Amino acid sequence: MLFNYKFKKGLVKTSYLVDKLSISVSTLNYWKTRWRKRGGSDWDMGMRLIGKNAFWDPIHFCYWIINNKLKNKPTQPEQLLDHDKMILFVKRNVEEKK
Protein backbone atom coordinates (compact mmCIF):
# COMPACT_ATOMS: atom_id res chain seq x y z
CA MET A 1 0.00 0.00 0.00
CA LEU A 2 1.42 3.40 -1.01
CA PHE A 3 0.39 6.77 0.38
CA ASN A 4 0.37 10.13 -1.35
CA TYR A 5 0.63 12.83 1.31
CA LYS A 6 -0.84 16.29 0.82
CA PHE A 7 1.45 18.36 3.03
CA LYS A 8 3.01 21.61 1.81
CA LYS A 9 5.84 21.64 4.39
CA GLY A 10 8.37 19.06 5.49
CA LEU A 11 8.23 20.16 9.13
CA VAL A 12 5.38 21.89 10.93
CA LYS A 13 5.05 23.57 14.30
CA THR A 14 3.26 21.83 17.13
CA SER A 15 0.49 24.45 17.01
CA TYR A 16 -0.18 23.63 13.34
CA LEU A 17 -0.21 19.89 14.02
CA VAL A 18 -2.66 20.06 16.93
CA ASP A 19 -4.84 22.50 15.00
CA LYS A 20 -5.13 20.10 12.05
CA LEU A 21 -5.85 17.21 14.42
CA SER A 22 -8.28 19.31 16.46
CA ILE A 23 -6.67 18.09 19.66
CA SER A 24 -5.20 19.98 22.56
CA VAL A 25 -1.50 20.30 23.28
CA SER A 26 -2.17 18.48 26.55
CA THR A 27 -3.50 15.46 24.62
CA LEU A 28 -0.38 15.41 22.45
CA ASN A 29 1.80 15.73 25.56
CA TYR A 30 -0.10 12.84 27.15
CA TRP A 31 0.56 10.68 24.07
CA LYS A 32 4.25 11.63 24.16
CA THR A 33 4.52 10.80 27.87
CA ARG A 34 2.87 7.40 27.46
CA TRP A 35 4.99 6.69 24.37
CA ARG A 36 8.18 7.53 26.27
CA LYS A 37 7.18 5.33 29.22
CA ARG A 38 6.83 2.43 26.79
CA GLY A 39 10.38 3.05 25.58
CA GLY A 40 9.58 5.08 22.47
CA SER A 41 11.34 8.27 21.50
CA ASP A 42 10.03 11.62 20.31
CA TRP A 43 11.93 11.01 17.07
CA ASP A 44 9.85 7.85 16.50
CA MET A 45 6.70 9.97 16.72
CA GLY A 46 8.01 12.45 14.16
CA MET A 47 9.07 15.24 16.54
CA ARG A 48 12.25 17.10 15.63
CA LEU A 49 13.90 19.52 18.05
CA ILE A 50 15.59 22.48 16.42
CA GLY A 51 17.11 24.63 19.11
CA LYS A 52 14.40 24.98 21.74
CA ASN A 53 11.56 24.58 19.23
CA ALA A 54 9.67 21.38 18.47
CA PHE A 55 8.72 20.70 14.87
CA TRP A 56 6.88 17.71 13.49
CA ASP A 57 7.37 15.63 10.40
CA PRO A 58 3.66 15.27 9.52
CA ILE A 59 4.18 12.22 7.31
CA HIS A 60 6.13 10.40 10.01
CA PHE A 61 3.50 11.42 12.57
CA CYS A 62 0.70 10.05 10.33
CA TYR A 63 2.50 6.71 10.19
CA TRP A 64 2.87 6.80 13.96
CA ILE A 65 -0.87 7.43 14.30
CA ILE A 66 -1.72 4.63 11.88
CA ASN A 67 0.54 2.18 13.68
CA ASN A 68 -0.13 3.21 17.26
CA LYS A 69 -3.52 4.87 17.50
CA LEU A 70 -5.87 3.84 14.70
CA LYS A 71 -5.66 0.14 15.41
CA ASN A 72 -6.71 0.64 19.02
CA LYS A 73 -10.38 0.09 19.65
CA PRO A 74 -11.72 3.02 21.68
CA THR A 75 -13.92 2.22 24.65
CA GLN A 76 -14.54 5.56 26.35
CA PRO A 77 -16.41 8.55 24.85
CA GLU A 78 -13.35 10.81 24.80
CA GLN A 79 -11.33 8.07 23.11
CA LEU A 80 -14.04 7.70 20.46
CA LEU A 81 -13.90 11.44 19.77
CA ASP A 82 -10.09 11.45 19.51
CA HIS A 83 -10.21 8.38 17.27
CA ASP A 84 -12.72 10.03 14.90
CA LYS A 85 -10.61 13.21 14.73
CA MET A 86 -7.49 11.22 13.88
CA ILE A 87 -9.25 9.29 11.14
CA LEU A 88 -10.58 12.54 9.65
CA PHE A 89 -7.10 14.11 9.75
CA VAL A 90 -5.50 11.14 8.02
CA LYS A 91 -8.28 11.01 5.40
CA ARG A 92 -7.80 14.72 4.64
CA ASN A 93 -4.02 14.48 4.36
CA VAL A 94 -3.35 11.00 3.03
CA GLU A 95 -4.47 9.55 -0.25
CA GLU A 96 -4.11 5.80 -0.61
CA LYS A 97 -2.76 4.44 -3.90
CA LYS A 98 -2.99 0.78 -4.81
N, C-alpha and C positions, 0 to 999 in steps of 0.2 A: 504494500500500500504506500503510495507517494502522497505527499501533501504539498500544496501550493499556498504559501503564506502571503497574506495581504498586509504586510507591515511596511511603512515608509521609512522607518529608521531601524538601524541595527541594534541600538541600545536606547531604552526609554527610562525616564525617571519613575521612581516609585509612585508618585502622585498620578502619573499618566496610567500606569498599570492598574492601580486600584480603581481609578475612574472607569476604565474600560471594563473591568470586572464587576463594577458596582459593589465592591466590598470595602470595608474599612481597613485602615492601616493596622488597627489592632487585630483584625482577623488574619491578615498577612503575617504579622508578627507572631501570632499564635501558631500558624502553620510552620513558620521558620523554627520556632522553639521546639515544637514537637519533632520536626524533621531532624534537628540537631541532636535531640535526646536519643533518637534512633540511630545515630551515627552518621547521618547525612551532613553534607556541607552546603553552605550558601551557594557555592559555585555549581553544585549539582542541580540546584533549583533554577539557576540562570541569573543569579545576582552577581554583579561585578562591582567591586569597590574601586573607585577612582578618586584618590585623595580621601576626603572624608565623605564623599557622596556615593550613594548606592544607585546603580543603574541596573536595568534588567534586560537580558536578551529575551525578547518576547517569544521567539520561536522555541528556544530552550525551555522557557517557562511553560509554554503550551504542552510540550512533550512531558514535562514533569507533572502537569495537571492530568494529562491523559493516563499516565502510568501510575499516579499516586492518589488521585482524587476521583476521577470519573468511574473507576471500577468499583469504588466503595458504594455499598448500598446504604443510602441515608435512612435513618430511623426516627430522627427527631425533626420537628417542624423547621428549626433554624438550619439544620443540615440539608433538608429538602430545598429550601430557598437558596442556599449557597450552591448546591448541586445544579439547580436550574440556571443560575446566573453563570456558572462556569461553562455549562453546555452551550448557552447562548453566545458567550464570548468566543468559544472555540468555533462555533458555527459561523460567526461573523468574520472571523479572521483566518480560518483555515478552509481550504477547498480540497476535497479529496479527489485524487486522480487514480484511476485503475488501469 
